[in-house]
Amino acid sequence: SRMIRTLLIRSARHGRIAHTRPVPHPQEIFQRCDQLDSLPRLFRDNYEWELSVLERELPPGASVLQVGSMDGLRLIRLSMRRPDLRLTGLDIDAELIELARAHAGGAGIGIQFILGDITAPPPLERFDYAMCLNNTLGYIPEDGLAVARMRQVAGSVLVSVYGERTTDGLAGEYFGVLGTAVTGVRHLGDCDLIIVEGLGEVRRYHAERLETWTTEKQDTPLGYWARIAGTP
């Protein structure tokens, strides 16, 4: 798929390829991400935690951009809880954009889905919020650039990332459910790099890395939730 190819191209540029078997089709992977009954308990808890915080804290009528909207189901579930929100999804894979549009259309929910890469985004309107959920930021090699770009297009940026609570064992269980496997972990100063077969490196954050962007953070079932001010 285009998304996996893009991830692999990015990883190759950074010497980050590590795979020994084909990765499942991206649609299969991301459908499994949203099949809550099959996920490890803490991943289910984290999914619900994110949705509950957004449902409770986003102001009425807010415009919200999700970076890495995948198949659209998270935005659809948020819209079902908060139909007043004006929601937009951004993803780098054209097939996932089409799938998200089909899901939203089937649910009768009006969400805009845009094809694009947040590190080199297409023209975007100014949003009240940009959000990057479920450690999507950890899959982006240039995570600092991604944060900077989100700050440019939104008044406030909301980021949910894996932290120390996502142990090596729990990561292995999660990626196993998704149809791949963890082949190693590299420990760096402010993050760990989880080596995932077929996908390369997935970042797991330490608190000090988030503190380079913001002091507004709190614990989640799997790591950290951070609020980062946008740039004028």
Secondary structure by P-SEA (a helix, b strand, c coil): caaaaaaaaaaaaacccccccccccaaaaaaaaaccccccaaaaaaaaaaaaaaacccccbbbbbbcccccaaaaaaaaaaccccbbbbbbccaaaaaaaaaaaaaacbbbbbbbcccccccccccccbbbbcccccccccaaaaaaaaaaaaccbbbbbbbcccccaaaaaaaaaaaccccccccccccbbbbbcccccbbbbbcaaaaaacccccccccccbbbbbbbcc
